[in-house]
Amino acid sequence: MSNPESEMALTVKELTKFSQLTYRDQVLLLRAFFALAVCRVRLHAWGFQKLQRWATRPANGDTAVDRLIWAIEVASKKTLGASCLCRALALQRLLSRNGHESELRIGVEKNDNRFGAHAWLVYRDKVVIGSVQLEKYELLTAWRTKISKGS
C-alpha cells in the first residue's frame, strides 16, 4: 500500500529540484513533457506519414543536443506510457526544431512465437535514445530528418 505522505514528499522534492534549474532548463523540460504528451496522443490519432512530418519539421532553435536528450530522458521517466517509439519521436521532434539532424529507426524481433518491436534514435552515428539490446532487432524502417543549412 502506498503512503500518501511519502508521495507528497517526493513531489515536493521534485518541485524543489525543478525550481533550482535554470529558467532555460525549466522551459526545456516543460517542452519535453509537452512533446511526449503530444506524441502519445498523435501515435493513436495520426497515420505514420503525418507523424513523420510532425517529428521531422525543422525550426531555428539553438539548444544543444545533450540538453535535449537530458530533457527527454528526465521527462519520460515521469510520463505515463512513454514507449520507446514515443521517446524517439519526441526527441526527434526537439532535435529537428533545434536544427539537428537525426534518424529514427524501428526494428523487429521474432523469438519463438513472439514478436517484438523497438524504436531508437541515432544522432551522428550514435544511438542517443533506446540503446537497449539493439542486436536483437532487425531494422524494419528508418527515417532521417533533413535540415537545410541555408535557411
C-alpha positions as CSV (number, residue, x, y, z in Angstrom):
1,M,0.0,0.0,0.0
2,S,1.4,3.4,-0.9
3,N,1.9,6.1,1.7
4,P,0.4,9.5,0.6
5,E,2.9,11.3,2.8
6,S,5.9,9.8,1.0
7,E,4.4,10.5,-2.4
8,M,3.9,14.1,-1.3
9,A,7.4,14.3,0.0
10,L,8.7,13.0,-3.4
11,T,6.5,15.6,-5.2
12,V,7.9,18.4,-3.0
13,K,11.4,17.1,-3.6
14,E,10.8,17.1,-7.4
15,L,9.3,20.6,-7.4
16,T,12.3,21.8,-5.4
17,K,14.7,20.3,-7.9
18,F,12.7,21.8,-10.7
19,S,12.8,25.3,-9.1
20,Q,16.6,25.0,-8.8
21,L,17.0,24.5,-12.5
22,T,17.9,27.5,-14.7
23,Y,15.0,29.1,-16.4
24,R,16.2,27.8,-19.8
25,D,16.3,24.2,-18.4
26,Q,12.8,24.6,-16.8
27,V,11.4,25.7,-20.2
28,L,13.2,22.9,-22.0
29,L,11.9,20.3,-19.5
30,L,8.4,21.6,-20.0
31,R,8.8,21.4,-23.8
32,A,10.0,17.8,-23.4
33,F,6.9,16.9,-21.3
34,F,4.7,18.6,-23.9
35,A,6.4,16.8,-26.8
36,L,5.9,13.4,-25.1
37,A,2.3,14.2,-24.3
38,V,1.5,15.3,-27.8
39,C,3.4,12.3,-29.2
40,R,1.3,9.9,-27.1
41,V,-1.9,11.3,-28.4
42,R,-0.8,11.5,-32.0
43,L,0.5,7.9,-32.0
44,H,-3.1,6.9,-31.6
45,A,-4.7,9.5,-33.8
46,W,-2.4,10.0,-36.7
47,G,-1.1,7.9,-39.5
48,F,2.6,7.1,-39.9
49,Q,3.4,9.7,-42.6
50,K,1.7,12.6,-40.7
51,L,3.7,11.6,-37.5
52,Q,6.9,11.6,-39.5
53,R,6.2,15.1,-40.9
54,W,5.5,16.3,-37.3
55,A,8.6,14.8,-35.9
56,T,11.0,16.0,-38.6
57,R,9.7,19.5,-39.2
58,P,12.7,21.8,-38.8
59,A,12.9,25.2,-37.0
60,N,15.5,27.6,-35.9
61,G,16.1,26.7,-32.2
62,D,19.6,26.6,-30.8
63,T,19.5,24.2,-27.9
64,A,22.4,21.7,-27.7
65,V,21.8,18.1,-28.4
66,D,22.9,16.9,-24.9
67,R,20.4,19.2,-23.2
68,L,17.6,17.9,-25.5
69,I,18.5,14.3,-24.7
70,W,18.6,15.1,-21.0
71,A,15.2,16.7,-21.1
72,I,13.5,13.8,-22.8
73,E,15.2,11.3,-20.5
74,V,14.0,13.1,-17.4
75,A,10.5,13.8,-18.7
76,S,10.0,10.3,-20.0
77,K,10.6,8.9,-16.5
78,K,7.6,10.8,-15.3
79,T,5.4,10.4,-18.3
80,L,2.9,7.5,-18.2
81,G,3.1,5.4,-21.4
82,A,6.3,7.0,-22.8
83,S,7.2,4.0,-25.0
84,C,10.4,3.7,-26.9
85,L,8.7,4.9,-30.0
86,C,7.2,7.9,-28.2
87,R,10.5,8.8,-26.7
88,A,12.3,8.5,-30.0
89,L,9.7,10.6,-31.8
90,A,9.6,13.3,-29.1
91,L,13.4,13.6,-29.2
92,Q,13.5,13.7,-33.0
93,R,10.9,16.5,-32.8
94,L,13.0,18.5,-30.4
95,L,16.2,17.9,-32.3
96,S,14.6,18.9,-35.6
97,R,13.1,22.1,-34.0
98,N,16.7,22.9,-32.9
99,G,18.4,22.4,-36.2
100,H,19.9,18.9,-35.6
101,E,19.5,16.0,-38.0
102,S,18.7,12.6,-36.7
103,E,17.5,9.2,-37.8
104,L,14.6,7.3,-36.2
105,R,14.9,3.5,-36.6
106,I,12.3,0.9,-35.9
107,G,13.4,-2.8,-35.6
108,V,11.6,-6.0,-35.1
109,E,12.5,-9.3,-33.4
110,K,10.9,-12.7,-33.6
111,N,11.7,-15.0,-30.7
112,D,10.0,-18.4,-30.8
113,N,6.4,-17.5,-31.5
114,R,6.6,-14.0,-30.0
115,F,7.0,-10.8,-32.0
116,G,8.6,-7.6,-30.6
117,A,9.4,-4.2,-31.8
118,H,11.7,-1.4,-30.7
119,A,12.5,2.2,-31.7
120,W,15.7,4.1,-31.2
121,L,17.2,7.4,-32.4
122,V,20.6,8.0,-33.9
123,Y,22.4,11.3,-34.0
124,R,25.8,11.4,-35.8
125,D,26.0,7.6,-35.9
126,K,25.5,7.3,-32.2
127,V,22.3,5.9,-30.6
128,V,21.1,8.6,-28.3
129,I,17.9,7.1,-27.0
130,G,16.7,3.5,-27.0
131,S,20.0,1.7,-27.0
132,V,18.9,-1.4,-25.1
133,Q,19.8,-4.7,-26.7
134,L,19.7,-3.4,-30.3
135,E,21.5,-6.6,-31.5
136,K,18.1,-8.4,-31.0
137,Y,16.3,-6.3,-33.6
138,E,16.3,-6.4,-37.4
139,L,15.9,-3.0,-38.9
140,L,12.4,-2.6,-40.4
141,T,12.3,1.1,-41.3
142,A,14.1,4.3,-40.7
143,W,13.6,8.0,-41.4
144,R,16.1,10.8,-41.3
145,T,15.5,14.5,-40.8
146,K,16.7,16.8,-43.4
147,I,17.9,20.1,-42.1
148,S,18.8,22.6,-44.8
149,K,21.7,24.7,-43.6
150,G,20.9,27.6,-46.0
151,S,17.5,28.6,-44.5
